[in-house]
Amino acid sequence: MAAAVLEAGLDGIDHRRDPGPPLDVNVYQDPHRMESLRQLPDNLQDALRAFETNPVLTAALGEEFTRVYLKLKRAEWRDYASHVSAWELSHTLDC
C-alpha cells in the first residue's frame, strides 16, 4: 500500500504533525526502550479496524476503494482464522 504510506507522509507535512524525537536504538540490545512506543496492530483484523477508522487514509483512497479493499481483506482474514494450526492441534486438544 505505497499510496497509503505516501498519503500519511503528505498529511504529516501538510498539517505539520510532530513525528516526535528520532529513536536511534537497537531493539535487540535495548528492547525496554521500545515499551513507550505505540504498538502496530498484531494481526490483519486489528490493522483493518485501524484503517477503517482513519479518516485521512479512507478519504485519500476513496470510499469505493476502501469499501472493496476492506471486504476483500476481511474475507482473507476469515479464511486465515478458519484454519487450525499445527500448534493449536498440539497444544489445545487433549484427546
Secondary structure, 3 states (H helix, E strand, C coil): CHHHHHHHHHHHHHCCCCCCCCCCCCCCCCHHHHCCCCCCCCCHHHHHHHHHCCHHHHHHHCHHHHHHHHHHHHHHHHHHHCCCCHHHHHHHCCC
